[in-house]
Amino acid sequence: MTQPGLGRNSNFDWDEFNPESYLKHNYAEARKDDIRFVSTIGDFFLEQLGGRNALRGVDVGSGTNLYPALAMLPFCREITLIERSEANRRWLEREIRGYTPVWEPFWRELAVKERYPEVGDPVGALAERAVVEPGSIFDLPRNKWEIGTMFFVAESISADVEEFREGLRRFIGSLVPGAPFAAGFMENSQGYKVDGRLFPAVAITDNDIRDCLKGLVEDDLRFAFESVGAHPLRHGYTGMILACGRKRQDDTETET
Ligand SMILES: C[S@@+](CC[C@H](N)C(=O)[O-])C[C@H]1O[C@@H](n2cnc3c(N)ncnc32)[C@H](O)[C@@H]1O
């Protein structure tokens, strides 16, 4: 994994990522850290967007996580879920048609906030508004989406720090100037196993995120942290980082 080139994104067979196993390990029981994250994301989007709606949203590398999409629901007429793995896309296609009770604790956390109750039936709304698309973070179109999320992707799809940086910059680049975003990261991750299969990571901290986003986002970028605590999700990481911000209004950088 540490040999140059071997830990790159294209060296891993993402179609072999087992969605059921990942879901079971990560989300079958709603973790307190994820619940706190979804609450913070909801507050952030409410603060940034107020009464705005009918936006086009994107979640990059959705895997088997619907909480970022749920957090965007009141503000969006369409949410594109971009996934490189065919196995994860199949899971997403099925799950968005009528999501399972796994996601209820996350919606409950959001539903007490302003605007979220307007959604009415979140299961039906997600089925109507979410679209699953094949794609790679490295090929995202520029200046397209008006709100975006990306959870545990840029740092968890490669062991190459340059790919982490490129992925994160591409995600921001895919948003229109001023668009709010929320992104989650594993801190100091050494890589992770899904159903016995090893997937790569870059060991990053908030300083790496800040450094990578310099010049691309407004100065009010903010962070929330969850340290591993007594009940780590797995071995080989020190915590979770949530970054919330807005793409710079005067986006002078045209290519990443
Ligand atoms: C650690 S998982 C995170 C999944 C989910 N977002 C979550 O919050 O749990 C990384 C995800 O990135 C996807 N992925 C891998 N390479 C990618 C790429 N080049 N572009 C977009 N997604 C990719 C994987 O298939 C997987 O679903």
The ligand as an ORCA input file, in Angstrom:
! r2SCAN-3c Opt
* xyz 0 1
  C     -15.479      4.911      2.552
  S     -16.735      4.812      1.367
  C     -17.823      6.147      1.868
  C     -19.247      5.855      1.507
  C     -20.292      6.830      2.042
  N     -20.181      8.140      1.425
  C     -20.285      6.975      3.528
  O     -20.430      8.107      4.002
  O     -20.179      5.983      4.245
  C     -15.976      5.452     -0.105
  C     -16.923      5.469     -1.289
  O     -16.300      6.101     -2.406
  C     -16.592      5.360     -3.578
  N     -15.542      5.651     -4.575
  C     -14.376      5.005     -4.796
  N     -13.686      5.598     -5.777
  C     -14.428      6.654     -6.188
  C     -14.262      7.633     -7.187
  N     -13.167      7.682     -7.952
  N     -15.235      8.548     -7.367
  C     -16.356      8.519     -6.599
  N     -16.571      7.613     -5.630
  C     -15.617      6.686     -5.427
  C     -16.608      3.935     -3.090
  O     -17.258      3.066     -3.993
  C     -17.352      4.095     -1.763
  O     -18.729      4.078     -1.952
*
